Amino acid sequence: MPASLLEIIDLGNGEVVLKRADDDSEPLVRISFSDESRAYLMDNGLEVAKAMMQAGIQVAAMIVEQGEMEIETSMEAPRILH
């Protein structure tokens, strides 16, 4: 993916998106908080979404560094996170 400026936008309805700043295409990432989650997070939903996106980008970079062969092997079996 070519380098471009990314922006995080709080849509105000419990949804936070990550998109390229220079175009109006579909967001790259959507995080949607339920009403219950928003009540629990109070006004901190955007901060939580930022942390989630940052963690996701870091993990994606680590996966790319591991190389294509390991990615194909790890995708064969379903991954379950608890």
N, CA, C and O atoms as a printed pandas DataFrame, in Angstrom:
     atom_number atom_name residue_name chain_id  residue_number  x_coord  y_coord  z_coord
0              1         N          MET        A               1    0.854   -1.164    0.000
1              2        CA          MET        A               1    0.000    0.000    0.000
2              3         C          MET        A               1    0.899    1.225    0.000
3              4         O          MET        A               1    1.809    1.323    0.823
4              5         N          PRO        A               2    0.655    2.166   -0.916
5              6        CA          PRO        A               2    1.474    3.375   -0.936
6              7         C          PRO        A               2    1.256    4.210    0.315
7              8         O          PRO        A               2    0.178    4.206    0.908
8              9         N          ALA        A               3    2.291    4.915    0.697
9             10        CA          ALA        A               3    2.187    5.760    1.888
10            11         C          ALA        A               3    1.255    6.931    1.612
11            12         O          ALA        A               3    1.347    7.574    0.566
12            13         N          SER        A               4    0.373    7.200    2.537
13            14        CA          SER        A               4   -0.509    8.358    2.424
14            15         C          SER        A               4   -0.880    8.805    3.822
15            16         O          SER        A               4   -0.721    8.060    4.789
16            17         N          LEU        A               5   -1.373   10.020    3.920
17            18        CA          LEU        A               5   -1.778   10.561    5.195
18            19         C          LEU        A               5   -3.103    9.926    5.596
19            20         O          LEU        A               5   -4.050    9.899    4.809
20            21         N          LEU        A               6   -3.165    9.418    6.816
21            22        CA          LEU        A               6   -4.377    8.791    7.325
22            23         C          LEU        A               6   -4.985    9.673    8.399
23            24         O          LEU        A               6   -4.277   10.397    9.098
24            25         N          GLU        A               7   -6.317    9.606    8.527
25            26        CA          GLU        A               7   -6.983   10.361    9.576
26            27         C          GLU        A               7   -7.992    9.479   10.287
27            28         O          GLU        A               7   -8.616    8.606    9.684
28            29         N          ILE        A               8   -8.138    9.721   11.564
29            30        CA          ILE        A               8   -9.118    9.013   12.390
30            31         C          ILE        A               8  -10.271    9.971   12.620
31            32         O          ILE        A               8  -10.078   11.104   13.061
32            33         N          ILE        A               9  -11.481    9.497   12.312
33            34        CA          ILE        A               9  -12.661   10.358   12.407
34            35         C          ILE        A               9  -13.688    9.715   13.328
35            36         O          ILE        A               9  -14.062    8.558   13.138
36            37         N          ASP        A              10  -14.138   10.461   14.319
37            38        CA          ASP        A              10  -15.225   10.033   15.201
38            39         C          ASP        A              10  -16.522   10.497   14.557
39            40         O          ASP        A              10  -16.770   11.700   14.464
40            41         N          LEU        A              11  -17.346    9.565   14.115
41            42        CA          LEU        A              11  -18.584    9.909   13.424
42            43         C          LEU        A              11  -19.690   10.346   14.375
43            44         O          LEU        A              11  -20.742   10.802   13.928
44            45         N          GLY        A              12  -19.469   10.212   15.681
45            46        CA          GLY        A              12  -20.414   10.703   16.659
46            47         C          GLY        A              12  -21.564    9.762   16.971
47            48         O          GLY        A              12  -22.414   10.079   17.803
48            49         N          ASN        A              13  -21.601    8.627   16.326
49            50        CA          ASN        A              13  -22.676    7.660   16.549
50            51         C          ASN        A              13  -22.153    6.361   17.160
51            52         O          ASN        A              13  -22.811    5.323   17.088
52            53         N          GLY        A              14  -20.976    6.429   17.757
53            54        CA          GLY        A              14  -20.359    5.233   18.316
54            55         C          GLY        A              14  -19.413    4.569   17.339
55            56         O          GLY        A              14  -18.828    3.530   17.644
56            57         N          GLU        A              15  -19.261    5.164   16.164
57            58        CA          GLU        A              15  -18.388    4.593   15.148
58            59         C          GLU        A              15  -17.196    5.524   14.919
59            60         O          GLU        A              15  -17.346    6.741   14.811
60            61         N          VAL        A              16  -16.009    4.917   14.847
61            62        CA          VAL        A              16  -14.772    5.640   14.570
62            63         C          VAL        A              16  -14.152    4.970   13.362
63            64         O          VAL        A              16  -14.079    3.743   13.303
64            65         N          VAL        A              17  -13.700    5.770   12.386
65            66        CA          VAL        A              17  -13.137    5.209   11.159
66            67         C          VAL        A              17  -11.727    5.725   10.932
67            68         O          VAL        A              17  -11.359    6.812   11.377
68            69         N          LEU        A              18  -10.950    4.914   10.227
69            70        CA          LEU        A              18   -9.614    5.294    9.769
70            71         C          LEU        A              18   -9.689    5.340    8.255
71            72         O          LEU        A              18  -10.082    4.362    7.618
72            73         N          LYS        A              19   -9.315    6.471    7.676
73            74        CA          LYS        A              19   -9.388    6.599    6.219
74            75         C          LYS        A              19   -8.233    7.428    5.704
75            76         O          LYS        A              19   -7.554    8.124    6.460
76            77         N          ARG        A              20   -8.025    7.341    4.412
77            78        CA          ARG        A              20   -7.023    8.174    3.772
78            79         C          ARG        A              20   -7.536    9.605    3.745
79            80         O          ARG        A              20   -8.701    9.844    3.427
80            81         N          ALA        A              21   -6.678   10.548    4.075
81            82        CA          ALA        A              21   -7.087   11.945    4.145
82            83         C          ALA        A              21   -7.320   12.542    2.763
83            84         O          ALA        A              21   -8.061   13.515    2.624
84            85         N          ASP        A              22   -6.694   11.968    1.741
85            86        CA          ASP        A              22   -6.716   12.589    0.415
86            87         C          ASP        A              22   -7.798   12.055   -0.519
87            88         O          ASP        A              22   -7.812   12.414   -1.697
88            89         N          ASP        A              23   -8.705   11.205   -0.029
89            90        CA          ASP        A              23   -9.791   10.757   -0.902
90            91         C          ASP        A              23  -11.032   10.410   -0.090
91            92         O          ASP        A              23  -10.984   10.332    1.137
92            93         N          ASP        A              24  -12.129   10.205   -0.781
93            94        CA          ASP        A              24  -13.409    9.931   -0.127
94            95         C          ASP        A              24  -13.821    8.471   -0.253
95            96         O          ASP        A              24  -15.006    8.150   -0.161
96            97         N          SER        A              25  -12.853    7.586   -0.462
97            98        CA          SER        A              25  -13.177    6.170   -0.611
98            99         C          SER        A              25  -13.619    5.572    0.722
99           100         O          SER        A              25  -13.583    6.232    1.760
100          101         N          GLU        A              26  -14.031    4.330    0.671
101          102        CA          GLU        A              26  -14.471    3.591    1.856
102          103         C          GLU        A              26  -13.373    3.621    2.928
103          104         O          GLU        A              26  -12.194    3.504    2.595
104          105         N          PRO        A              27  -13.736    3.775    4.198
105          106        CA          PRO        A              27  -12.723    3.757    5.265
106          107         C          PRO        A              27  -11.929    2.451    5.271
107          108         O          PRO        A              27  -12.449    1.399    4.900
108          109         N          LEU        A              28  -10.693    2.526    5.685
109          110        CA          LEU        A              28   -9.836    1.348    5.784
110          111         C          LEU        A              28  -10.231    0.486    6.981
111          112         O          LEU        A              28  -10.160   -0.741    6.921
112          113         N          VAL        A              29  -10.650    1.139    8.073
113          114        CA          VAL        A              29  -11.019    0.448    9.309
114          115         C          VAL        A              29  -12.243    1.129    9.897
115          116         O          VAL        A              29  -12.361    2.353    9.862
116          117         N          ARG        A              30  -13.160    0.321   10.442
117          118        CA          ARG        A              30  -14.317    0.840   11.173
118          119         C          ARG        A              30  -14.348    0.176   12.536
119          120         O          ARG        A              30  -14.229   -1.045   12.642
120          121         N          ILE        A              31  -14.507    0.971   13.568
121          122        CA          ILE        A              31  -14.697    0.444   14.915
122          123         C          ILE        A              31  -16.042    0.977   15.388
123          124         O          ILE        A              31  -16.287    2.184   15.388
124          125         N          SER        A              32  -16.895    0.065   15.785
125          126        CA          SER        A              32  -18.240    0.446   16.193
126          127         C          SER        A              32  -18.464    0.018   17.636
127          128         O          SER        A              32  -18.373   -1.164   17.964
128          129         N          PHE        A              33  -18.757    0.991   18.495
129          130        CA          PHE        A              33  -19.016    0.724   19.898
130          131         C          PHE        A              33  -20.524    0.649   20.123
131          132         O          PHE        A              33  -21.279    1.486   19.628
132          133         N          SER        A              34  -20.945   -0.344   20.864
133          134        CA          SER        A              34  -22.358   -0.465   21.217
134          135         C          SER        A              34  -22.732    0.632   22.210
135          136         O          SER        A              34  -21.861    1.288   22.781
136          137         N          ASP        A              35  -24.026    0.824   22.407
137          138        CA          ASP        A              35  -24.484    1.818   23.388
138          139         C          ASP        A              35  -23.938    1.507   24.776
139          140         O          ASP        A              35  -23.538    2.408   25.514
140          141         N          GLU        A              36  -23.926    0.218   25.124
141          142        CA          GLU        A              36  -23.410   -0.190   26.434
142          143         C          GLU        A              36  -21.927    0.148   26.564
143          144         O          GLU        A              36  -21.483    0.643   27.600
144          145         N          SER        A              37  -21.165   -0.124   25.502
145          146        CA          SER        A              37  -19.736    0.191   25.523
146          147         C          SER        A              37  -19.502    1.685   25.630
147          148         O          SER        A              37  -18.628    2.127   26.375
148          149         N          ARG        A              38  -20.279    2.466   24.889
149          150        CA          ARG        A              38  -20.127    3.928   24.944
150          151         C          ARG        A              38  -20.426    4.461   26.340
151          152         O          ARG        A              38  -19.753    5.377   26.813
152          153         N          ALA        A              39  -21.431    3.894   27.000
153          154        CA          ALA        A              39  -21.752    4.328   28.365
154          155         C          ALA        A              39  -20.593    4.000   29.303
155          156         O          ALA        A              39  -20.245    4.799   30.173
156          157         N          TYR        A              40  -20.005    2.834   29.126
157          158        CA          TYR        A              40  -18.881    2.413   29.966
158          159         C          TYR        A              40  -17.654    3.288   29.716
159          160         O          TYR        A              40  -16.957    3.672   30.655
160          161         N          LEU        A              41  -17.394    3.602   28.441
161          162        CA          LEU        A              41  -16.211    4.384   28.080
162          163         C          LEU        A              41  -16.378    5.878   28.330
163          164         O          LEU        A              41  -15.403    6.629   28.338
164          165         N          MET        A              42  -17.621    6.302   28.534
165          166        CA          MET        A              42  -17.960    7.721   28.686
166          167         C          MET        A              42  -17.446    8.490   27.470
167          168         O          MET        A              42  -17.830    8.164   26.347
168          169         N          ASP        A              43  -16.612    9.475   27.648
169          170        CA          ASP        A              43  -16.113   10.273   26.518
170          171         C          ASP        A              43  -14.744    9.803   26.027
171          172         O          ASP        A              43  -14.028   10.567   25.378
172          173         N          ASN        A              44  -14.377    8.578   26.322
173          174        CA          ASN        A              44  -13.047    8.082   25.972
174          175         C          ASN        A              44  -13.043    7.112   24.799
175          176         O          ASN        A              44  -12.024    6.472   24.539
176          177         N          GLY        A              45  -14.150    6.989   24.090
177          178        CA          GLY        A              45  -14.232    6.055   22.966
178          179         C          GLY        A              45  -13.209    6.328   21.883
179          180         O          GLY        A              45  -12.621    5.396   21.336
180          181         N          LEU        A              46  -12.990    7.594   21.566
181          182        CA          LEU        A              46  -12.018    7.938   20.526
182          183         C          LEU        A              46  -10.617    7.506   20.934
183          184         O          LEU        A              46   -9.864    6.989   20.109
184          185         N          GLU        A              47  -10.262    7.710   22.192
185          186        CA          GLU        A              47   -8.931    7.304   22.668
186          187         C          GLU        A              47   -8.766    5.785   22.597
187          188         O          GLU        A              47   -7.705    5.290   22.218
188          189         N          VAL        A              48   -9.811    5.054   22.959
189          190        CA          VAL        A              48   -9.760    3.592   22.890
190          191         C          VAL        A              48   -9.630    3.145   21.434
191          192         O          VAL        A              48   -8.838    2.256   21.125
192          193         N          ALA        A              49  -10.400    3.756   20.547
193          194        CA          ALA        A              49  -10.326    3.413   19.123
194          195         C          ALA        A              49   -8.931    3.691   18.562
195          196         O          ALA        A              49   -8.410    2.890   17.787
196          197         N          LYS        A              50   -8.321    4.812   18.944
197          198        CA          LYS        A              50   -6.958    5.131   18.502
198          199         C          LYS        A              50   -5.989    4.041   18.940
199          200         O          LYS        A              50   -5.157    3.595   18.151
200          201         N          ALA        A              51   -6.093    3.612   20.190
201          202        CA          ALA        A              51   -5.197    2.570   20.704
202          203         C          ALA        A              51   -5.409    1.259   19.953
203          204         O          ALA        A              51   -4.451    0.552   19.642
204          205         N          MET        A              52   -6.674    0.937   19.664
205          206        CA          MET        A              52   -6.976   -0.290   18.925
206          207         C          MET        A              52   -6.369   -0.238   17.525
207          208         O          MET        A              52   -5.786   -1.218   17.062
208          209         N          MET        A              53   -6.504    0.897   16.857
209          210        CA          MET        A              53   -5.955    1.039   15.505
210          211         C          MET        A              53   -4.435    0.990   15.521
211          212         O          MET        A              53   -3.827    0.359   14.656
212          213         N          GLN        A              54   -3.819    1.644   16.487
213          214        CA          GLN        A              54   -2.363    1.620   16.592
214          215         C          GLN        A              54   -1.859    0.194   16.806
215          216         O          GLN        A              54   -0.885   -0.224   16.180
216          217         N          ALA        A              55   -2.518   -0.545   17.685
217          218        CA          ALA        A              55   -2.132   -1.937   17.936
218          219         C          ALA        A              55   -2.294   -2.776   16.676
219          220         O          ALA        A              55   -1.449   -3.618   16.374
220          221         N          GLY        A              56   -3.369   -2.551   15.950
221          222        CA          GLY        A              56   -3.595   -3.295   14.715
222          223         C          GLY        A              56   -2.532   -3.017   13.670
223          224         O          GLY        A              56   -2.071   -3.935   12.992
224          225         N          ILE        A              57   -2.142   -1.766   13.534
225          226        CA          ILE        A              57   -1.098   -1.401   12.574
226          227         C          ILE        A              57    0.238   -2.021   12.973
227          228         O          ILE        A              57    0.979   -2.491   12.111
228          229         N          GLN        A              58    0.553   -2.028   14.262
229          230        CA          GLN        A              58    1.801   -2.634   14.728
230          231         C          GLN        A              58    1.825   -4.131   14.444
231          232         O          GLN        A              58    2.844   -4.659   14.001
232          233         N          VAL        A              59    0.719   -4.816   14.693
233          234        CA          VAL        A              59    0.658   -6.258   14.432
234          235         C          VAL        A              59    0.763   -6.526   12.934
235          236         O          VAL        A              59    1.454   -7.459   12.522
236          237         N          ALA        A              60    0.090   -5.725   12.120
237          238        CA          ALA        A              60    0.176   -5.901   10.666
238          239         C          ALA        A              60    1.614   -5.733   10.186
239          240         O          ALA        A              60    2.069   -6.488    9.326
240          241         N          ALA        A              61    2.330   -4.761   10.727
241          242        CA          ALA        A              61    3.732   -4.553   10.344
242          243         C          ALA        A              61    4.588   -5.749   10.745
243          244         O          ALA        A              61    5.471   -6.156    9.990
244          245         N          MET        A              62    4.339   -6.314   11.918
245          246        CA          MET        A              62    5.102   -7.493   12.357
246          247         C          MET        A              62    4.822   -8.679   11.442
247          248         O          MET        A              62    5.736   -9.436   11.116
248          249         N          ILE        A              63    3.588   -8.848   11.031
249          250        CA          ILE        A              63    3.229   -9.957   10.145
250          251         C          ILE        A              63    3.950   -9.811    8.809
251          252         O          ILE        A              63    4.475  -10.787    8.274
252          253         N          VAL        A              64    3.975   -8.603    8.274
253          254        CA          VAL        A              64    4.656   -8.370    7.002
254          255         C          VAL        A              64    6.140   -8.690    7.134
255          256         O          VAL        A              64    6.733   -9.273    6.226
256          257         N          GLU        A              65    6.741   -8.313    8.255
257          258        CA          GLU        A              65    8.156   -8.581    8.480
258          259         C          GLU        A              65    8.448  -10.074    8.548
259          260         O          GLU        A              65    9.541  -10.499    8.175
260          261         N          GLN        A              66    7.505  -10.872    9.012
261          262        CA          GLN        A              66    7.712  -12.312    9.127
262          263         C          GLN        A              66    7.781  -12.996    7.763
263          264         O          GLN        A              66    8.340  -14.087    7.647
264          265         N          GLY        A              67    7.229  -12.379    6.749
265          266        CA          GLY        A              67    7.328  -12.923    5.408
266          267         C          GLY        A              67    6.081  -13.663    4.970
267          268         O          GLY        A              67    5.277  -14.113    5.786
268          269         N          GLU        A              68    5.943  -13.776    3.667
269          270        CA          GLU        A              68    4.774  -14.399    3.048
270          271         C          GLU        A              68    4.579  -15.858    3.471
271          272         O          GLU        A              68    3.442  -16.275    3.692
272          273         N          MET        A              69    5.635  -16.633    3.587
273          274        CA          MET        A              69    5.511  -18.056    3.886
274          275         C          MET        A              69    4.819  -18.279    5.221
275          276         O          MET        A              69    3.928  -19.123    5.318
276          277         N          GLU        A              70    5.204  -17.550    6.234
277          278        CA          GLU        A              70    4.598  -17.720    7.543
278          279         C          GLU        A              70    3.152  -17.244    7.555
279          280         O          GLU        A              70    2.324  -17.804    8.273
280          281         N          ILE        A              71    2.841  -16.225    6.775
281          282        CA          ILE        A              71    1.460  -15.730    6.710
282          283         C          ILE        A              71    0.557  -16.809    6.145
283          284         O          ILE        A              71   -0.518  -17.064    6.687
284          285         N          GLU        A              72    0.981  -17.451    5.054
285          286        CA          GLU        A              72    0.166  -18.492    4.437
286          287         C          GLU        A              72   -0.052  -19.652    5.395
287          288         O          GLU        A              72   -1.157  -20.189    5.464
288          289         N          THR        A              73    0.966  -20.046    6.127
289          290        CA          THR        A              73    0.857  -21.142    7.097
290          291         C          THR        A              73   -0.102  -20.786    8.218
291          292         O          THR        A              73   -0.913  -21.616    8.628
292          293         N          SER        A              74   -0.018  -19.563    8.717
293          294        CA          SER        A              74   -0.863  -19.181    9.842
294          295         C          SER        A              74   -2.325  -19.012    9.447
295          296         O          SER        A              74   -3.201  -19.065   10.310
296          297         N          MET        A              75   -2.608  -18.811    8.170
297          298        CA          MET        A              75   -3.979  -18.615    7.723
298          299         C          MET        A              75   -4.704  -19.928    7.460
299          300         O          MET        A              75   -5.918  -19.919    7.253
300          301         N          GLU        A              76   -4.001  -21.050    7.461
301          302        CA          GLU        A              76   -4.627  -22.331    7.178
302          303         C          GLU        A              76   -5.608  -22.752    8.274
303          304         O          GLU        A              76   -6.679  -23.277    7.972
304          305         N          ALA        A              77   -5.259  -22.532    9.522
305          306        CA          ALA        A              77   -6.122  -22.914   10.620
306          307         C          ALA        A              77   -6.845  -21.685   11.150
307          308         O          ALA        A              77   -6.260  -20.603   11.211
308          309         N          PRO        A              78   -8.107  -21.835   11.534
309          310        CA          PRO        A              78   -8.819  -20.673   12.093
310          311         C          PRO        A              78   -8.184  -20.218   13.398
311          312         O          PRO        A              78   -7.695  -21.030   14.183
312          313         N          ARG        A              79   -8.199  -18.912   13.617
313          314        CA          ARG        A              79   -7.622  -18.346   14.835
314          315         C          ARG        A              79   -8.766  -17.941   15.754
315          316         O          ARG        A              79   -9.706  -17.267   15.331
316          317         N          ILE        A              80   -8.680  -18.357   17.006
317          318        CA          ILE        A              80   -9.694  -18.009   17.988
318          319         C          ILE        A              80   -9.011  -17.245   19.112
319          320         O          ILE        A              80   -8.052  -17.723   19.718
320          321         N          LEU        A              81   -9.526  -16.048   19.375
321          322        CA          LEU        A              81   -8.976  -15.241   20.455
322          323         C          LEU        A              81   -9.992  -15.193   21.592
323          324         O          LEU        A              81  -11.192  -15.035   21.364
324          325         N          HIS        A              82   -9.500  -15.331   22.804
325          326        CA          HIS        A              82  -10.383  -15.291   23.984
326          327         C          HIS        A              82   -9.990  -14.157   24.875
327          328         O          HIS        A              82  -10.608  -13.950   25.920
